[in-house]
């Protein structure tokens, strides 16, 4: 009976750990000028730690936390007290929710961004005429959201190389703010 209870406690603690560290969860650790961000990539069993001077990964240790031996980093996402250790320094952490900026569907100004590569079209939609292609990292200016959704991302009016066209938000990123309907904020 004791063995069964011990196994049950171990299994439930594993589920609790996974609930605290699932895809898209971010933590902010530290305070004032010494803020460190931890973002989880659950499908890869790892997290990424970013501060003002460095970015590195930590891997789940199959027990209670995430480790990077070379950086002397340990991260423990616990319900009561989430903490991060880097070297001999301890940081208290809290959940961080990044709220996307929701901009109006029609012309919302000019926001710089980058294409992640792909076709550009004369109108919003896959059935529109292809008027060009962009490579990953090509700079664009996002000038409006068409309001046309495809697979959870919108089609956006963009400018590139002095031309106006449309590109699907699933293959672009915005530089300064996270825009609803676009894949991500550029890093």
C-alpha positions as CSV (number, residue, x, y, z in Angstrom):
1,X,0.0,0.0,0.0
2,X,2.8,2.5,0.8
3,X,4.4,1.8,-2.5
4,X,1.2,2.6,-4.3
5,X,0.8,5.9,-2.4
6,X,4.4,6.8,-3.1
7,X,3.9,6.2,-6.8
8,X,0.7,8.1,-6.9
9,X,2.4,11.1,-5.2
10,X,5.3,11.0,-7.6
11,X,2.9,10.8,-10.6
12,X,0.8,13.7,-9.4
13,X,3.9,15.9,-8.7
14,X,5.0,15.2,-12.3
15,X,1.6,16.4,-13.6
16,X,1.7,19.5,-11.4
17,X,5.2,20.3,-12.8
18,X,4.0,19.9,-16.3
19,X,1.0,22.2,-15.6
20,X,3.3,24.9,-14.3
21,X,5.6,24.6,-17.3
22,X,3.6,24.3,-20.4
23,X,4.0,25.8,-23.9
24,X,3.7,29.6,-23.9
25,X,4.1,30.1,-20.1
26,X,6.5,32.8,-19.2
27,X,8.0,33.9,-15.9
28,X,9.7,37.1,-15.0
29,X,12.4,36.8,-12.3
30,X,14.3,39.5,-10.4
31,X,13.5,43.1,-10.1
32,X,14.3,46.6,-11.4
33,X,17.3,46.5,-13.8
34,X,18.0,42.9,-13.2
35,X,15.0,41.2,-14.8
36,X,15.3,37.7,-16.4
37,X,12.6,36.1,-18.5
38,X,12.0,32.3,-18.7
39,X,9.9,30.9,-21.5
40,X,8.8,27.3,-21.9
41,X,8.9,25.0,-24.9
42,X,7.1,22.0,-23.5
43,X,7.2,19.9,-26.7
44,X,11.0,20.1,-26.4
45,X,11.2,19.6,-22.6
46,X,13.2,22.8,-22.2
47,X,12.9,26.5,-21.3
48,X,14.8,29.5,-22.5
49,X,16.3,32.1,-20.1
50,X,16.9,35.6,-21.4
51,X,18.4,38.6,-19.6
52,X,20.0,41.8,-20.8
53,X,23.3,40.2,-21.7
54,X,22.6,36.5,-22.5
55,X,20.2,33.9,-23.8
56,X,20.5,30.2,-23.1
57,X,18.4,27.1,-22.6
58,X,17.8,24.9,-19.6
59,X,16.6,21.2,-19.9
60,X,14.1,19.4,-17.7
61,X,15.9,17.2,-15.2
62,X,13.1,14.6,-14.9
63,X,12.6,15.5,-11.2
64,X,11.6,19.0,-10.2
65,X,13.3,21.6,-12.3
66,X,15.3,22.7,-15.3
67,X,19.1,22.8,-15.5
68,X,22.0,24.1,-17.5
69,X,25.3,22.9,-16.0
70,X,27.6,25.1,-18.1
71,X,25.7,28.3,-17.1
72,X,25.2,27.1,-13.5
73,X,21.5,27.8,-14.0
74,X,18.6,26.0,-12.2
75,X,14.9,26.9,-12.5
76,X,12.2,25.5,-10.3
77,X,8.6,26.3,-11.4
78,X,6.6,25.5,-8.2
79,X,3.1,26.7,-7.3
80,X,4.1,28.4,-4.0
81,X,7.5,29.7,-4.8
82,X,9.0,29.7,-8.3
83,X,12.7,30.5,-8.2
84,X,15.7,30.8,-10.5
85,X,19.4,30.3,-9.6
86,X,22.2,31.5,-11.7
87,X,25.6,30.8,-10.1
88,X,25.2,31.8,-6.5
89,X,22.3,34.3,-7.1
90,X,18.7,33.5,-6.4
91,X,15.8,35.2,-8.1
92,X,12.1,35.0,-7.2
93,X,9.8,34.6,-10.1
94,X,6.2,35.3,-11.0
95,X,4.0,34.4,-14.0
96,X,4.1,36.9,-16.8
97,X,1.3,37.3,-19.3
98,X,2.2,39.1,-22.5
99,X,-0.9,40.7,-23.8
100,X,-1.0,41.1,-27.6
101,X,-1.7,44.5,-29.0
102,X,-5.0,44.3,-30.9
103,X,-5.0,46.8,-33.7
104,X,-8.0,47.8,-35.8
105,X,-8.5,45.7,-39.0
106,X,-8.1,48.7,-41.3
107,X,-5.0,50.9,-41.6
108,X,-3.4,51.2,-38.3
109,X,-0.3,53.2,-39.3
110,X,3.1,51.8,-40.2
111,X,4.7,49.1,-38.1
112,X,8.1,47.6,-39.1
113,X,8.5,43.9,-39.3
114,X,10.1,41.1,-41.2
115,X,8.9,38.4,-43.5
116,X,9.6,34.8,-42.6
117,X,9.7,34.1,-46.3
118,X,6.9,33.4,-48.8
119,X,4.7,34.8,-51.5
120,X,3.1,38.2,-51.5
121,X,-0.2,38.8,-53.3
122,X,-2.2,41.6,-54.9
123,X,-5.2,41.0,-52.5
124,X,-5.7,39.2,-49.2
125,X,-6.1,35.5,-49.8
126,X,-4.5,32.4,-51.3
127,X,-6.5,32.7,-54.6
128,X,-5.2,36.2,-55.3
129,X,-2.5,36.9,-57.9
130,X,1.1,36.4,-56.7
131,X,3.0,39.6,-57.2
132,X,6.3,38.7,-55.6
133,X,8.2,36.6,-53.1
134,X,10.1,37.5,-49.9
135,X,13.0,35.7,-48.3
136,X,13.3,35.1,-44.5
137,X,14.5,38.2,-42.8
138,X,13.4,40.7,-45.6
139,X,12.2,43.9,-44.0
140,X,8.6,45.0,-44.5
141,X,6.3,47.7,-43.3
142,X,2.9,46.5,-42.0
143,X,0.4,49.1,-43.0
144,X,-3.0,47.4,-42.3
145,X,-4.9,44.3,-41.3
146,X,-7.2,43.1,-44.1
147,X,-9.5,41.3,-41.6
148,X,-9.3,38.2,-43.7
149,X,-8.4,35.2,-41.5
150,X,-6.7,32.0,-42.6
151,X,-5.8,29.2,-40.1
152,X,-5.8,31.6,-37.2
153,X,-3.7,34.3,-38.8
154,X,-4.8,37.4,-40.8
155,X,-3.7,38.7,-44.1
156,X,-1.9,42.1,-43.8
157,X,-1.2,44.9,-46.2
158,X,2.5,45.4,-46.4
159,X,5.1,47.6,-48.2
160,X,8.4,46.2,-49.3
161,X,10.9,47.7,-51.8
162,X,8.5,50.5,-52.6
163,X,5.6,48.2,-53.5
164,X,2.3,47.5,-51.7
165,X,1.0,43.9,-51.5
166,X,-0.5,41.4,-49.0
167,X,1.2,38.7,-47.0
168,X,-0.3,36.1,-44.6
169,X,0.4,36.9,-40.9
170,X,1.5,33.3,-40.3
171,X,4.8,34.0,-42.1
172,X,5.7,37.4,-40.7
173,X,6.8,39.0,-37.4
174,X,6.4,42.6,-36.1
175,X,9.4,44.5,-34.6
176,X,8.1,46.5,-31.7
177,X,4.8,45.1,-30.6
178,X,3.0,41.7,-30.8
179,X,0.1,42.2,-33.2
180,X,-2.9,39.9,-33.0
181,X,-3.1,37.9,-36.2
182,X,0.7,37.8,-36.8
183,X,2.8,34.8,-36.0
184,X,5.1,36.5,-33.5
185,X,7.1,39.5,-32.4
186,X,10.5,39.6,-34.1
187,X,13.5,38.7,-31.9
